Amino acid sequence: MRNFLLYVCLFLLILVGIAVYNTNSHITIPNPSATPTPAPWQPARLRIPALHVDAPVLNVGLTATGDMDAPVSKAVNSPFWTSVFWYAGGTAPGQTGSAVLAGHVDRVGGDPAIFWSLGMLKPGDKVFIITYEQKTLQFVVERLASYPINAPGKDVLNAVFGPTPEHHLNLITCTGVWTGNTYNQRLVVFTTQVNS
């Protein structure tokens, strides 16, 4: 029960974080000299050849209110629109469990962002994580699913964040209808690691 509550909290944190993508004011990029050196096993880049995606992975933590940090900017050319976000307190890609990466679907003004075409992935497509030690982790898309933002059920939470003896990487972005503050659904691409 304790693990389930942890997964519920993590899922809600990510949903809230994604919801603020298009509503928060500018957040500055942290000073690299003040950022701790990443561990060699941490994700550095995400590559999705089928979508021509080659993006840096930014490690994020929690905001002061306890939500997953989801950097946004009012600048059209901000690196936040071309990067993906990994919650550094969660499972890392390549570890046992479900790692989760989030990315924006569009940027300020509505132009495409890094996960604009995420819904075009098909089962069997390959996804790669490159770690800081230059190790390449290969994942294969299993399935895609959309979930309402305001009513994730127990099955959804378990599917996205639940414990598993395998190595999964789940990619999340906004989808559905724009409500004026956020989109009303989240798209999740479920992948499984095929190398170790």
C-alpha angles and dihedrals in degrees: 000000000000091000091049091053090049091053092047090052093047092048092049091048091054093046092051091046092052091046091061093054092100099030108049123093122240116307115196122231110255117253105263092219089059094048116094117245109265119244114254092247095053118108115262104170139016119211125188107175095189089061098034088241118157107161138163117243115231116203111226134186134190129303122235088268093054098256125131106267111249109183116216135173140196088224114099091213097048116137088233090078093053099041135073127225129230121189101233091205093062137067114309121226108269094031124106108274137035117316115195129207121185128198138176120261093203139004135229106306092027100273116144119280130194097291096040091119098034091116090063093070116112133202108279096032114131127240123189133200118196113202126211089260088057094250112149117221115196123209131180124215111247101176147331126231138176123215132187112256095225102044114043108166130211091265091053093049091049092047094052103033106009125125117270135169088226132075111254133176116198120194118205133192139150122277139158125052126347108241097191093266105039142340118283096230141041124222115216123193110199116208135175127211114247099184133042 
